[in-house]
C-alpha cells in the first residue's frame, strides 16, 4: 500500500510527469457518513478500481481499505485551522494529475456537494477542461438523524428541511438568515456548528425561537461500537458542553426529537447485538383460515 500522508512528513505533491494529450477522468466521490455499508454501489465500484486516492480527514479507514492495496493514497484533508493543502491547491493537484494521465478518485466524507466544497472542485476541473463524474454520498444529516431515530421530515411536525453551515466567514461572522432558520414547523440541521454554537443559539432565540427548544447534539454517530452507544440524546446549553466534544457535530433544531425515543433502533441494536426483527403480521380480521 502506497500511502502519502503530509501528517507523517510526506509531500502531497510529486514531481510533474509529461502531460498526455487527453486528461484522465477525475471521480468526485461522496463516502457517506463513515460506515462502508452505507456506500452506494457505484462508489464501491469506483473504490475497487481506484489507482490514486485523494481523501479527506472524514473518510474512514474502513472505506479506504476497500481500495486495492496497490492504489496510491494521498491525504489532503482539512480540519479547523489545520489545512494540509489550501482548497485551490487541491484543485490544482487534481488537474495536474489528470493531465499526467492519472485517474484520480477524490473522496470526501458525506456528500461533497453538501458543505463539502465539491462544487468548487467540479468548477475548477470544468474550467481546466478535465473530464469528471460525480458520485453522491449520504450526507451527515441523513446518516446521523436516521441512526439517532430522528426523522428529518414528518407529515405531522415538519414540512421543511433546512441544511445550514455554522462555519465562520472570512469576517469571523456566522452569516445566516436567522429569521428563516427560526421559523416553526421545520427541521434545521447545522453543519460544523459546534465552535459557533453560542452564537447560533443566541441568534435563534433573538429571532423568535423559544429559549429551550428540543435540540440534540449529534456527533460521530455512524460506525459507533455496539458496546458504547453514541451519546446523541443529550440536550446541552451552550455553556455546558461536555469535555472532548469534537467539531464533527450537528446541532439539530428539531421539535420532534421526542420521536427519537420511539424510533431509536440503533440503541436497541447496540444493547442486544442485533437489530430488532419485524413482527409477522397476524391474520387480518375476517380472513379465512
VMD Tcl script that draws the C-alpha trace (Angstrom):
set ca {
  {0.00 0.00 0.00}
  {1.36 3.37 -1.01}
  {0.18 5.99 1.40}
  {1.45 9.56 1.14}
  {0.35 11.50 4.18}
  {1.67 15.03 4.84}
  {0.94 14.49 8.52}
  {3.76 11.93 8.51}
  {6.16 14.21 6.69}
  {5.33 13.05 3.16}
  {4.64 15.53 0.41}
  {1.17 15.87 -1.06}
  {2.65 16.80 -4.41}
  {5.01 14.86 -6.65}
  {7.38 15.77 -9.49}
  {5.38 16.63 -12.60}
  {5.20 13.96 -15.30}
  {4.78 14.56 -19.00}
  {1.31 15.73 -19.92}
  {-0.88 13.50 -22.05}
  {-2.98 14.58 -24.99}
  {-6.29 13.94 -23.22}
  {-6.55 14.39 -19.45}
  {-7.71 11.40 -17.45}
  {-11.09 11.44 -15.78}
  {-11.46 12.58 -12.18}
  {-14.14 11.00 -10.00}
  {-15.60 13.15 -7.22}
  {-16.99 10.63 -4.75}
  {-19.02 11.06 -1.58}
  {-18.03 8.46 1.02}
  {-21.09 8.90 3.20}
  {-21.01 9.21 7.00}
  {-18.33 6.58 7.60}
  {-19.97 3.15 7.55}
  {-18.79 1.23 4.43}
  {-22.19 -0.43 4.20}
  {-23.72 2.99 3.53}
  {-21.68 3.48 0.35}
  {-23.51 3.42 -2.95}
  {-22.75 0.53 -5.29}
  {-21.23 3.00 -7.75}
  {-18.91 4.35 -5.04}
  {-17.83 0.82 -4.10}
  {-17.01 0.02 -7.71}
  {-15.00 3.23 -8.01}
  {-13.02 2.31 -4.90}
  {-12.32 -1.22 -6.10}
  {-10.97 0.13 -9.40}
  {-9.03 3.05 -7.90}
  {-5.41 3.77 -8.77}
  {-4.91 7.07 -6.93}
  {-6.95 8.34 -3.99}
  {-7.07 11.91 -2.70}
  {-9.00 11.73 0.56}
  {-10.18 13.97 3.38}
  {-9.94 13.51 7.15}
  {-13.60 12.45 7.47}
  {-13.08 9.39 5.24}
  {-12.88 6.32 7.46}
  {-10.09 3.77 7.36}
  {-12.66 1.07 6.67}
  {-13.65 2.80 3.44}
  {-10.06 3.41 2.35}
  {-9.38 -0.30 2.90}
  {-11.81 -1.14 0.09}
  {-9.38 0.26 -2.49}
  {-6.70 -2.06 -3.90}
  {-3.55 -2.35 -1.80}
  {-1.59 -1.15 -4.84}
  {-3.53 2.11 -5.07}
  {-1.68 5.26 -4.06}
  {-3.29 7.17 -1.20}
  {-2.72 10.87 -0.61}
  {-4.17 12.69 2.39}
  {-5.33 16.21 1.55}
  {-7.70 16.71 4.47}
  {-8.67 19.95 6.14}
  {-9.66 20.40 9.77}
  {-10.42 23.59 11.66}
  {-7.33 25.83 11.37}
  {-5.30 22.85 10.07}
  {-5.24 22.53 6.29}
  {-2.87 20.07 4.61}
  {-3.39 21.93 1.35}
  {-5.42 25.07 0.65}
  {-8.57 24.41 -1.34}
  {-7.22 25.98 -4.54}
  {-4.07 23.83 -4.27}
  {-6.19 20.68 -4.08}
  {-7.89 21.71 -7.30}
  {-4.54 22.37 -8.97}
  {-3.23 18.98 -7.82}
  {-6.21 17.15 -9.31}
  {-5.78 19.00 -12.61}
  {-2.05 18.26 -12.69}
  {-2.55 14.56 -12.02}
  {-5.32 14.27 -14.61}
  {-3.16 15.97 -17.23}
  {-0.47 13.41 -16.48}
  {-2.95 10.71 -17.42}
  {-3.62 9.54 -13.86}
  {-7.18 8.61 -12.92}
  {-7.95 10.38 -9.65}
  {-10.56 9.27 -7.16}
  {-11.30 12.29 -4.98}
  {-13.06 11.11 -1.81}
  {-14.93 13.33 0.61}
  {-16.91 12.41 3.68}
  {-20.68 12.62 3.37}
  {-21.68 14.22 0.09}
  {-19.16 16.54 -1.50}
  {-21.87 18.84 -2.83}
  {-23.33 19.49 0.63}
  {-20.92 21.79 2.51}
  {-18.00 19.76 1.15}
  {-16.71 22.28 -1.41}
  {-17.25 19.68 -4.11}
  {-18.87 22.30 -6.30}
  {-15.69 24.37 -6.22}
  {-13.61 21.36 -7.25}
  {-16.00 20.48 -10.06}
  {-15.85 24.08 -11.27}
  {-12.04 24.06 -11.27}
  {-11.96 20.82 -13.26}
  {-14.52 22.08 -15.77}
  {-12.64 25.33 -16.32}
  {-9.42 23.37 -16.90}
  {-11.08 21.06 -19.42}
  {-10.64 17.97 -17.24}
  {-13.44 15.40 -17.55}
  {-15.06 14.34 -14.31}
  {-18.03 12.49 -12.87}
  {-19.77 12.90 -9.51}
  {-20.85 10.05 -7.23}
  {-23.12 11.37 -4.47}
  {-22.96 10.08 -0.91}
  {-25.26 10.00 2.09}
  {-24.80 13.33 3.82}
  {-24.16 13.56 7.55}
  {-27.62 14.96 8.26}
  {-29.27 11.88 6.78}
  {-26.96 9.34 8.35}
  {-26.84 10.87 11.82}
  {-30.54 11.62 12.06}
  {-31.61 8.18 10.85}
  {-29.23 6.44 13.23}
  {-30.37 8.62 16.11}
  {-34.00 7.80 15.36}
  {-34.92 11.35 14.36}
  {-36.87 11.74 11.10}
  {-35.75 14.87 9.32}
  {-39.24 15.40 7.95}
  {-42.57 14.30 9.35}
  {-46.02 14.98 7.96}
  {-47.40 15.95 11.36}
  {-44.49 18.06 12.58}
  {-42.14 19.29 9.87}
  {-42.92 20.23 6.28}
  {-39.50 21.68 5.51}
  {-35.85 20.74 5.95}
  {-33.06 23.33 6.09}
  {-29.36 22.47 5.94}
  {-27.07 25.30 7.04}
  {-23.43 25.78 7.94}
  {-22.26 27.26 11.22}
  {-18.78 27.86 9.86}
  {-17.37 31.35 10.31}
  {-16.93 33.51 7.23}
  {-13.70 35.37 6.49}
  {-15.01 38.31 8.52}
  {-15.44 35.97 11.53}
  {-19.23 36.26 11.34}
  {-21.81 33.47 11.08}
  {-23.72 34.93 8.15}
  {-27.08 33.15 8.12}
  {-30.72 34.08 7.57}
  {-31.66 33.80 11.24}
  {-35.29 34.79 10.75}
  {-35.76 31.98 8.25}
  {-33.97 29.45 10.47}
  {-36.15 30.29 13.47}
  {-39.42 29.60 11.68}
  {-41.66 26.93 13.23}
  {-42.62 23.54 11.78}
  {-39.31 22.80 10.15}
  {-36.11 20.92 10.87}
  {-32.83 22.83 10.80}
  {-29.55 20.91 10.70}
  {-26.41 22.97 11.17}
  {-23.15 21.52 9.91}
  {-19.84 22.49 11.52}
  {-21.73 24.34 14.22}
  {-20.05 23.36 17.46}
  {-17.44 26.10 17.53}
  {-20.09 28.75 16.94}
  {-22.88 27.12 18.95}
  {-23.24 30.03 21.44}
  {-23.71 32.46 18.53}
  {-26.19 30.14 16.84}
  {-28.28 29.73 19.99}
  {-28.18 33.45 20.75}
  {-29.30 34.44 17.27}
  {-32.05 31.83 17.00}
  {-33.52 32.90 20.34}
  {-33.22 36.57 19.37}
  {-35.23 35.84 16.21}
  {-38.10 34.12 17.95}
  {-37.05 30.56 18.79}
  {-38.07 29.50 22.32}
  {-35.23 29.57 24.84}
  {-35.37 25.81 25.40}
  {-36.04 24.06 22.09}
  {-35.58 20.34 21.81}
  {-32.17 20.31 20.16}
  {-29.99 17.19 20.31}
  {-26.30 17.41 19.55}
  {-25.28 14.58 17.26}
  {-21.65 13.74 16.67}
  {-19.59 10.78 15.48}
  {-22.63 8.58 15.50}
  {-22.10 6.40 12.44}
  {-19.99 3.32 12.98}
  {-20.08 3.51 16.78}
  {-19.19 0.45 18.79}
  {-22.21 -1.62 19.89}
  {-20.78 -1.67 23.40}
  {-20.66 2.13 23.54}
  {-23.80 3.68 22.03}
  {-23.31 7.19 20.66}
  {-24.30 9.93 23.11}
  {-26.71 11.67 20.82}
  {-29.74 12.34 23.02}
  {-28.29 14.82 25.47}
  {-29.56 18.37 25.30}
  {-26.88 20.86 26.26}
  {-26.84 24.55 26.96}
  {-24.04 26.30 25.04}
  {-22.01 26.86 28.22}
  {-22.33 23.25 29.40}
  {-20.88 21.27 26.53}
  {-19.17 18.04 27.56}
  {-15.39 17.97 27.58}
  {-13.83 16.50 24.48}
  {-16.81 17.07 22.20}
  {-15.44 17.08 18.68}
  {-16.27 19.54 15.94}
  {-17.92 16.89 13.78}
  {-21.22 17.92 15.30}
  {-24.75 18.50 14.04}
  {-26.96 20.68 16.24}
  {-30.40 19.65 15.01}
  {-33.10 22.15 15.99}
  {-35.85 19.60 15.93}
  {-39.07 19.98 17.91}
  {-39.95 16.38 17.17}
  {-36.97 14.66 18.74}
  {-39.35 13.11 21.25}
  {-39.96 10.69 18.37}
  {-36.38 9.63 18.84}
  {-37.28 7.64 21.93}
  {-39.72 5.59 19.88}
  {-37.53 5.23 16.80}
  {-34.05 4.64 18.24}
  {-33.43 1.33 16.52}
  {-29.65 1.84 16.73}
  {-29.72 1.84 20.52}
  {-31.65 -1.41 20.66}
  {-29.16 -2.93 18.26}
  {-26.23 -1.69 20.38}
  {-27.63 -3.21 23.57}
  {-28.86 -6.52 22.12}
  {-26.20 -7.10 19.49}
  {-28.72 -7.37 16.67}
  {-31.38 -5.29 15.01}
  {-34.96 -5.83 16.13}
  {-36.85 -8.19 13.84}
  {-40.20 -7.09 12.43}
  {-43.20 -8.89 13.78}
  {-45.09 -11.19 11.48}
  {-48.49 -9.71 10.71}
  {-51.34 -11.72 12.16}
  {-54.32 -12.84 10.11}
  {-56.48 -9.98 9.02}
  {-59.83 -9.58 10.73}
  {-62.42 -11.72 8.97}
  {-59.81 -13.57 6.90}
  {-60.44 -17.18 6.07}
  {-58.41 -19.78 7.93}
}
mol new
graphics top color blue
foreach p $ca { graphics top sphere $p radius 0.5 }
foreach p [lrange $ca 0 end-1] q [lrange $ca 1 end] { graphics top cylinder $p $q radius 0.2 }
display resetview
